């Protein structure tokens, strides 16, 4: 099945694989099967992709969402405030995650070995079980550039490294949690137009939330770039969407989003309409591939999408969300 998922090339391939994965998860994931039966979307009732039920993402906080008979190889945990429930994602086979993020990253950015990968991710490094750190570790390991690595609070070292990479003309990606990128820009200014600055998360309670245009303008000015890239990922997913600017995200072939009506979770909205985001991530073969998130967004005719915020009553955690 891994080969089938990562070789999807058409909508027909995608829909056929979705149905295969749904049947597998209905048979092997107790929580998902109970939910599907509860909403009367059991395997006998699902014949098309539009009939597949999406599991509310909150189940990852309170239940074991797992579709494998094997013991998990690793458990990823979301970030959270003290005392709050955090999500856990049990991963049966790390080959699924590694194949997903490697293939997705190379599709959007090229071969990691040719890129200097710099990471400014203090909130993630200071806790265990981060799926983002697992991915960045691997990308840094793949990189053949000696400058690749993590920068915790050593902004002076990061500044000098960026200057050196600019001078050498090395393709460089700086992946950073939003508040840390802002902290850097308060003390340092660069003119590095070729630099790819990728924000991977929000303020983590460190700063007041900002609207995206204001935030991106500060970062563009600070780093001397024309666009800010973003990652749409979360603990509950093994795949990522990427934005190369303007807050417009695209996904790999095995991942798609759908927009549901906020008042009727079983009704989908047309392109351009704002609603809640459902994610299909077929890399989640051994957990749940069909997740109803608490994120708000809109789908565009070219199959890209925008993130517009989060439900007011949901907690802010690992996803990359900037309220507009």
Protein Blocks (a to p, Z undefined) as FASTA:
>chain_A
ZZmmmmcfbfklmmmmmmmmmmmmmmmmmklmmmmmmnopafklpmbfklpccddfklmm
mmccdfbfbdcfbdcdddddehiacdddddfblklmmmmmmmmmmmmnopfklpccdddd
fklmmpghiaklmmmmmmmmmpmcfkgccdfklmmlmmmmmmmmmmnopacdddddfklm
mmmmmmbccddfkbccddfbdfkomaccddfklmmmmmmmmnopabdcdddddfkbcbdc
ddeeehiacddfkbccddddfklmkbccdehiacddddddfklmmmcfbdcdfbdcdddf
kopacdfbdcfkbccdfbccddZZ
